Amino acid sequence: IAEYTETLEPGFFNENLQLGKFLFRLSRESDNHACPESNTGNFVPDFFDKTSGFGPADFPVHITKHTIRNMLERYVEMLQPVVMQPQRDASPDDPIERIFTLLSWYRQGLVMTNCSLGCPIGNLALEVSDQLPGPRALVDANFNGWCAEIERWLGEAGDRLPAGVDPARLSRFVLTVMEGGVMQARAEKRVERYDESVAALRDYFDRLLDDARRERDRSRGAGG
């Protein structure tokens, strides 16, 4: 975030603790998070050791503008190899089922963390304000990339979906179900809230598939 603010003030993270935790996790993954020449200043808020699972000694003292930008961009870069490609490998022949394989992947993360961690980009989206246009643009880029991949999968489905379905719009709906389900599961600490959201989406897709089958039947009947 230092890319967009001259100095990171402790008060900023007091109001955005999730963002602080998110950046901390990213910084621990970075090979270049300590830099004495950094002009972003020293920010190790005292409240971290009181309100989170790590203390000032764990938080990198210097985080450069370049490092922060790279850490956020890394999530965009990891979208295909880490998130999407495993789902393509798991469901290579059925693009509709592939969507639900992806949603099951997010469910596994909820179960493994007892619903304490969600989609990191979704978490960050909740914390980014209009005063931080750069991070917001990177979050938007990730969402756009996510939806573009779902749109491609929907396109692969061809006439299995009704002719009037807009793949781009439907991809946004899938994203909304995933992020909304994660948010509700985390709030109540119950993965069932996520499952209910995905079940409703499954029912919606089943109805679309049924409508498309009727369309194909009518088309065959009209032809002959």
N, C-alpha and C positions, 0 to 999 in steps of 0.2 A: 504494500500500500504506500510505501515511501516514494514510489514513482509519482504519486499524485499529491503528496503532502510533504512540505519541507521538513517537518519534524513530527514524529509520532508522539503525541501526548498521551500520558497514562489515562487521562480522562476519557479519551476516545474509546479505549478498550474497556473501561468501566461500563460503558453503555453497549459495548459490542463484544461481550466475552466470547461468544461462539466464534466470532471472526478471529479473535486472538488465539484461541485454541487451534483453529484451522490453520492459521499462518505458522503456529508453532510446529504442528505436525509436518507441514510442508518444509519448513526450514530444517528440521531434523533429517529430512531426506536429501537435502541439498549438499553438494560437495563443496560449496563455496559460500557458506553463510557467515564466516568470520572475516572481516576485512577492516583493519585499523584505519585505512584511508577513507572509510565511508564518511560521507557528509550528512548522513541521516541522523546522527546523534545517538546517544545511549538511551535506550528505552527498555527498562526492566521494571515494570510496574510492581510495586510492593504488594498489591492486592492479589497477584497471581498465586502466591503461596497460601493464601487464605481462602480462595474461592475456586481453585481448580486443582487438578491432579498433579501439577508440577510447580516447581518453585523458581525463583529468580536465577538460581545457579544453573538451571536447565535451559533457560531461555537464552538464545544467542544475543550477545550484547550489541553486536553491530550487524545489521542487515542492510545490504546495499540496495539501491534502486534497481540495479540490474538483476540481482538475485530474486527480489520479490516478483518482478515481472516474469522472470523465467519460471518461477515456481507456479504461478497462476497459469501461464501458458502451457505448462507441462500437462495439466489436466486435459486441455484440448488435444494435445499430441497423443495422450494415452487412450483417448476415447476408442479409436479403432482397434489397436492391438490388445488392449486390456479388457475392454467392455464388450465391444461388438463382435470381434472375430471369434471368440470362444462360443458365442451363441450361434454364429453361422456354422461353426464346426459341429456343434451339438445337434442342430436341426437344419441340415443342408438342403433338404428336399421340400420342406413345408414352411414357407415364410410366415404364415399366420401363427403356427405353433412356435416358431422362432421368437415371436414377440413375447409369448408367455414363458418361454425359456428364459428370456431376458428378465422378465418381471420376477421369476423365481430366483434368479441370481441376486436381485436386490433383496428379496425376502431372506435369503441365506445370511446376508449381512446383518439384517435386523435380528435374526435368531442368534447369531454368533455373539452379538454385542448386547443381548437382552434389550433390544430396542433403544440403546443409548446413543447410537450413531446412525446417521442417515446418509443420504447422498451428499457428499461434500460440496458440490456445486449448488445444490438446493439450499444447503445451510448458508453458504456464502451469499446467495441471492437475497436471503432475508435480511442480511446485515449491511449490504452495500447501499449507500444512499446516493442521492443525486449529486452530492459533493465529491463523489469518487467515480468519475465517468470511465476511467481506464479499466478498473476491475469490473465494473458493470458490463463493459463491452466484451470482456473476456468471458464472463458468465453467459452473456447472450450468445457468444460464439459457440460455447459448449452446448447450450440448449439447441441452437440451430443445427449443429452437427449431429446431435442425438436425433432430432426430429427428421433430418434429411435421411439418415440411415433407415429409420422406421418407414419413411415414405418410400424408399427404394424397395423395402421388403413388401410393402403393400402393393407396389407396382408389379412385383414378381407374382403376386397372387392372381393377376389377370382377371378373367371372368368369374373367378370364385367369389368376387365381391360385386355388388350391384353396379350397374353402369353409372349411376348418379353419385357414387361415393367419391369425395375429394380426398385423395391420399394425403395431401399436405395438411389439410384441416384435421383429418383423422389422426395423423401422427401427433399433432399437438394435444389431442384428447388423450392419447395413450400416455404422453408425458405428464399431463395433468393428473391422471389416475395414479401414476407411479409416485410422483412427488407428494400428492395429497394423501395417498395411503401411508407413505412413510411418515409424514408429519403427524397424522393422527395416531399411528402406532407408537411413535416416540412420546407423544403427549400422554397417552394412557398406559404406556409400557405394556402393550398387548399387541402381538403380531396379528391377532384376529382382525383388527381394524384394517390392516393392510390387505388381509385375505378377502375381506368383504368388498373392498374396492376393486380388487382384481376379479373377484367372482362376478361383479356387476359388469365389468368390461367383457369378461368371457361370454356372459349372457348376451350382451349387445353384439358381439362378433358372431355368435351362433345365429342370431336373428338375421344379421347381414348375409351370412352364408346361405341360410334358408331362402331369403329373398332372391339371391343370385341364382340358386337352383331353379326356382320358379321361373325366373327370367329365361334361363336356358331352355327349360321345358317348353315355355311358350314360343320361343324362337324356333325350336325344332318342329313344334306342331304347326306353326305358320308356314314353315318351309316344306312341309310335306307329307 
